[in-house]
Amino acid sequence: MGTLEFGGQQYLDGRASDPRELGWMRGAPPPADKRISFDSGRVLEFPKIRWSLSHVRELAPTVGVWRGRGGPSALECNDNAAAIEGLSFVDMSGRTRRFDDALYDTYTDGIIVLHRGRIVYERYFGVLESHLPHACHSVTKSYAGTLTAAFVHEGVLDDRKTIPHYLPELRGSAWGDATLRQVMDMLTGLAYTEDYVDEHSGVAAYLRACGRRPRPVGYDGPQTLCDFLPTVNKEGAHGETVSYKSVNTEVMAWVMARVTGRSFAQLLHERIWAPLGCEEDGYVSVDPAGMQMAGGGLCASLRDLGRFGELMRREGDWQGKQIIPASVAHEVRTGGDPAKFPYAGLAGYSYRGMWWVSHNELDAFEARGIHGQLLYVAPKAEMVVARFASHPVATGAAHNPITLPQMLSLGRFLRG
């Protein structure tokens, strides 16, 4: 079997780890050694993750995002698969790769490429199918950030207000003196770590409180998301540097839900899914109190993720109707202050409104999620790429050296 090495560890490669070949959850019932269950605490272990991210609803409680009663909006096809798969590019380590081989090397589950709104490339791997929602992970943040920014631009929310103005429950917490704008741009100082490997990290405690990780015997910590957030303390100053923390998105979405009286899933239905004419219902993970997880809980089909990217490329316009204010897309594309962006692995980027902004030659901005989820919007190439993946390593450091040159090469090809 083929293997891949990262960080001194060996993993089955993208072909050898195909969940169909490994037989996960097959049989009536599946054999004990081929079962995947939430209670085992091993849902996101590799290679099980290659099955799990396409079957989240079977593993944890969720709420639906209804697509509405109308038919799906048309996505015309102009297939260019042969030319795209034959593209070659040089990754950040100096290795020349073919586009199609790189899909396996990044553990891609599905990818769709839109050029000028038409599908020019679409492929599925492993157990993912076109109708199946896949975990978006932190791509969810960009949906939530876009909705919040729309409410700011429409005057429903004021991003200059501090969080306790909307959520008195968070007085005395890390967000007691943080503005909504600082939260939207991840410019907060929190005593919280986003380390998915460390079981003692802030994100591990957050996920246990939300019921997204099994709780150990005798667990007496926070029982829900809204129990957990007030326990987060301040560390450092707000407004000085981008510090990526999922809990900021949960605070932002809580503000949005409190003010509008609509849940995150309802807002996704009303403002995005139904107006876009999405093909499939989505769904969002919920905590034990029914709070919906805007920091990373959305699952959507690949084509519907592509539709959202195309909406942003078109500056909020969809078939002649302005679904999202154009000013929101302009703001995202402009980006934040690169001087406040500390992540060396994404040199030249900034962060704005829950989007990663490249400032590259394609003016690309991105929604990103752990294990390789990506929505890449490149206005100067008139291109949108949506990719789902189940990479064994959570952080982008494992795939960015391949993915970023791959996207740039594809954009240059389609542009020219």
N, C-alpha and C positions, 0 to 999 in steps of 0.2 A: 504494500500500500504506500501511496505517496504521503509525504509529511512536509510540514512547514515549521520553521523555527522562529520563535520570537521571544526575546527576553530570556534566552537560555532554556526555554521549554520547547518541547516538540509536540506538534499537533497534527492529526490527520489533515491532509490538505482538502481543498474545496471539492475535489472529485471523490476522494475516499470517504469523506464524512457525509456524503449524500444520505439523508435520513431514509430514503426508500431502500437504499442498499443495506443500511444497518437495521432496518426492520422495526423501527420504533412504533409502538402502538398499533401493531398489526396482529390480527387474530381475533377470535371470538371465544374467550377474552384473549387479550395479548398475554404472552408468557410473562412471568414475574420479572424476568431480567430485561424485558423490553417495554415495561410500563413507565410512564412519566406522570407524576402526580405532584400537586403543590405541597402536600404535607411532607414529602420527602426532603424538601428544602434544596432539591437539586435541579429545579426546572431550568435554570440558566447555566447549568454546567455544560461544558462542551464534551461530547457532540450532541447531547440532548437538545441544546438550544436551537439546533437546526430544525427540529420539529416544533418546539414550544412556541417560537415567535409567530408561527402561522396558525396557532391554536390556543391563543390566550384565553378566549371565552370558555374553553373547556377546563381551564385550570384555576380561574379566579372569578369573583363576582364582577359583573359589568352592567352598564346601562347603555341602551341603544341610542345611536344618532340616526334618526329617520331621514331617509332620502326624499321623502315626500311622495305624492301620488303621481306626478307627471313622469313622462318617459325620460330616459337619460339624454343629455345633450350630446350632439354628434361630435365625434373625434374622427376626422378624415384621416385616411392612411396614405402615405406616400413612401412605401417600404424602400429602405436603402441599406438593408442589413448586410449585404455582401461587402459594400464599400466600407461600412463602419467597422465590421468585424476584422477587416484587413488592415485597419489603421495600426500604425506602430508609433510608439512614443518612448521617451527616455524617462525613467522614474528618477526619484531624488537620490538614489544610490548609484546612478549612472548605468543601470541595466536597461537594455532595450526590450520592450514588451509589446505583444500584440494586444489589441483592445479586447478580443474575446478571451484570451488566456488570463488577462487581468481580472476578469469577472470571477473566475474560479479562485484566483489568488486573493481576492477580497471577500470570498465566501458569499457571493451575491445570491440572493433568493429570487430576485426579480428586478428588472430594469426596464424603464420606458424612456424614450427620447422623443421630445416634441420639437419640431422646427417650424416656426411660424404657425403654431397651433395644430400641425399635422403630425401624426405618429410616423416617425421614420425608422424606429427600431423598438422592438418589444420582445423580451425573453423572460422565461420563468425557469427556475431550477428547483431541485429537491421536491418538497411537498407543496410549495406555493402554487396556486392557480389564480387566474385573472379575477375570479369572483371572491376569493378569500381575503378578508382583512388580515393584515400583518401588523405586528407591533411597530408603532412609529417611534416609541421611546421619546426622546427630547425634541424630535420634530414637532411634537405636541405643543411645545412652548411657543413655537412660531405662529401656530394657529391662535393660541391664547393671546400672544402679544399683538397680533394683527387686530383681533377683536377689541382688545383694550384700547389700542391706538385709535381705532375707529370711533369708539365712544368718547375719547378725549377730543378728537377733531370735531365731533358732533356736539360737544358741550355737555354731554351726559356726565363725564368725569373731568376732574381738574387735576392734572398731573403735578401741580405745584403744591397740592395739599399733602400733609403728612398722613401716614397710614391710619393712625388712631382717629382721624377725622371720620373715616369710613368704618373702621373696625376698633371700637373702644377696647375690645378684648386684648389688643396687642400693645396697650400702654404698658410701659415697663419692660417690654421685650426689646430685642435688637432693632425692631422697626418703629420704636416709639418716636424717633425723631427723623425717620427716613421719609422722603417724599415718594409719591407714586412714580414719578419720573425716574428716580434713582433705582427703584425696584424694577421698573420696566427695562432698564439698561444694565442691570446687574452691578450697579455702582454702590453696593452696600458692604459694610464691614460686619461680618458675622462670625461668631465663634462656632463654626460649623465646617466640616470637611466633606468634600465630594469624592470619597475614595470607595470604589465599589468592591475592592478586595478586602479591606479592613473591616471586620465585623464590629469594631468599636467606633467606627466613623459616624459622622453626623448623618450621612445619607442612609446608613444601615439602620440607625435609630428611627429615622423618618419612615423608612419602608416598613419596619416592624410595626410602628404606630398605625400605619395605613393598612396593615394586613397584607402587604405585598411580599413580606418575608415571614416564614414561620417564627412564632415566638417560642423561646425556650421555656422549659418547665419552670414554673414559679415566676414568670414574667409579671412585673407589677408596674411597668412603665406606662406612658401615654397610650390610651386605647383608640384614639382617633387622630386624624390630621389636625383638627382644631384643638385637641388637647396638646399636641406636640408643639405647634408653632409658638405659643406663648413661652415655652421653655428655652427658646433659642436666645442667647445673649449677644450683646454687641461686642465686637472686637475691632478696634481701629476706627477710622473715620469713614463716614459715608461720602460718596462723590469723588473719591480720589482715584480709584482704579477698578477696572472690571474684575469681578471675582465671581466666577460662574457657580451658582448654587441653585439647585432645583427648588428649594423652599421659597425663593423669591417669586417664582412663577405661581406657586400655590397661594401666596399672599395676594398677588395681583389678581388672580382669578377669583379669590374670595371677595375682594373688593368689588369686582365686576358683578358677581352673583348677588351680593348684598344690595347694590345700588339698583340693578335692573330687575331684581326679583325673578331672574331666570337662571336656571342651572347652566353649567358649561355645555352639556350635551344639547340642551334646548337652544342655546345661542348658536352652536355649531349647525344645528338643523335649520334655524330660521335665517341665519346670516350667510351661511356658506353652502351646506349640503343641498338644500332645496333650490336656492337661486342658481347654483351651478349646474343643476341637473345631474347630480352624481349617480353613478350606476348602481352602487351597493350601499346598504346601510353601513355606518361605522359603529364603533362602540368604544366606551370609555370605562376604565377600571374605577371601582368605587371603594371607599374605605368602609369600616364597620358601621359608620353613621350615615352612609349614603353620599358622602362628599366625593365629588368626581375629581380625579387626579389630573390636573392640567399640566403638571410638571413632566409627565411622561406616560400618561395612561391611555392615549388614543390608539386605536387600531383602525386602519382604513385599507381599501383596495389600492393597488398600484395606480390604476388609471385615475382614481379619484384624487390621489395625492398629486398626480400630474396635472389634473385640472386646477387644483389650488395654486400650483406653481405658475401655470399659464395665466391665472387670474392676476397674480402679482406681476408677472411680466407685462400684462396689458394695463397695468396701473389701476387695477380694480374694476375694469370694464369687462363685461361678459355679454357678448351678443347685443351690444348697444345699451345695456343697462349697467349703471354704476353701482356695483355691489359693495365695494369698499371705497372710501374716499381716495381719490388719486393722490391726495397729499400724504396719505399713509405710506403708499408705495414709494413716493418721492423721498420721504424721510428715511425709510429703510435703505434705499439705494444710496443715499448720501452718506449714511453711516454715522458712527460716533467719532470720538477723538482717538486716533491711533496711538497717541502718546499715553493714553490710559489703558492700553491693551497689553497685558503682560505675557501673553502666551507665545513663546519663541517658535513653537511648532507651526504657528500660523502667522508668520512674520508679514507685516504690512496690513493685517486685518484690523477691523474695529468691530464693535458690537453695538447694536441699536434695536430696541424694541423687540428683543428676543430673537433677533436674526444675526448671523455671522456675515460680515460684509468684507469682501476680499480686496476691493479697490484695485483689482487687476485689469488687464486690457479688455476684458469682456464685461466689466462692471458687475461681476457676479456677486450675488448674495445667496446665503445658504441657510437652510434649516438642517440641523444635525442631531443625531441621536446615537447613543451607545451601540456598540456592536455593528456599526456601519450604516445606520439609516441616514439617508441623504436626500434633500430636495435642493437642486442646484439651478438657480435662475440666472441666466446670462443674457441680459437685454441686448448687448451689442452683437451677439451671435443669434439673436431671436430664438434662443434655445432654452428648453427646460428639461432637466433630467431628474427623474425620481428613481431612487434605488432603495430596495430593502435588502438587508443582509443579516447574517448570523455569525459574525466573526467571533472566534474564541476569545479575543481580547476586547474588553469593553471600550477602552480609550481610542481616540482617533489616531494616536501615535502609531498604531499598528497598521493602519491602512492609508493614512494621509500621504505618505511618500509615493504611493501608487496612484491613489484617487485624484489628487490635485493635478498632477501632470496629465492624467488620463482625461479629465474634464476639460482642461485647457486645450489639449490636442483635438478633442472632439469639437469644441467650440470654434477653433480656428478652421477646421475642415468644413463645418456647416456654414460659417461666415463667408468662406472664400471660394 
